[in-house]
């Protein structure tokens, strides 16, 4: 499932978006315990700001502000998100659930 930091931290003009992302985190935690007997693992990924065609056309001042909140000090790439998702879907993460 795809979550967001917006599910934990409030941002102006994002009430519905933030509420849905909080719901996704809650679903992941709840489904983790409900589905464990069926050996189904559930995780949510919150990738942060990712480089997309939309972000490349964004206002420079806005992007600088966004990047300043990222611990790595840069935007993420779609490939980095895909690698995390691949890991979570693989047997290498067989003991990872509910995160």
N, C-alpha and C positions, 0 to 999 in steps of 0.2 A: 504494500500500500504506500501511497505517496503522501507524506505529511509535510509539515512546514513549521518553522520556528514561530510562525504566526499563531499556531495553536497553543503556544505557551506564553507569548508576549503580545500585548496589545499594540496595534498600530492604528493610527488615525485613518478613518474612512475604509476600514476593512473588517467590519463587524461580522458579516455573514461568512466571508472567507475564513476568518480566524475561528469562528465557531465550527465550521465544517472540518477544519484541520485538527481542532481539539477533539472532535468526534472520532476522527480516524485514529488518533493515538489511543483513545479510550477503547475503540473496537479492537485494536491490535492487542491491548492488554487483556481484554475480556475474552476474545477468541483464543488467546494463548492457553488459558486454563480450560475453556470449554472444549477445545479440540485436541488436547494433549492425549486423551485416550485413543483417539483415532490416528495418532502419530502425525498430526498436521501441525507444522510450525507456522507462526504468524509473526511478521516483522513489518515495521513501517520505516521508510527512509525519508529523511528530511535533508535534502542536499544543499540547501542554501542557494544563493544566487548563481545561476548557470549561464554561460555564454550562449546566446541564441541570436538569430537574426534580429529579433526585437530589441535585445539589449545592446547590440552594436549600433543601433540608431538612436539610442537614448541620450538625453542631455548629459554632457560631460560632468557637470557639477553634481547632478543626481547620482551618476555612476560612482564618482569619487566618494560621495557620502555613503552609498551602499557598500562599497569595498572596504571602507574604513571600519565597518562593523563585523567584517569577516576575520576570524582568527588567522587564517592563512594569508590575509592581505591581498587576495586576488579572487577573481571569479572562478568558479569551477567549470569543468568541461563536461559535455554530455558523455564522453568516453569514461570519465572518472565515475560518473553516476552508474553507467552501465556495468562497470567492473564491480562496484559494490553490490548491485542487484544480482549479478552473476554469482558472486560469492554467496550471498544469502540464499540463492536458489540451489546451490550445489551441496554435495555431501560434506564438503570441507567445513560447512557451518552447521553440522548436524546437532550441535549442542547450543545453538543460538536461537532463542525464541523470546518473544515479548519485548523486543527493543525497538 
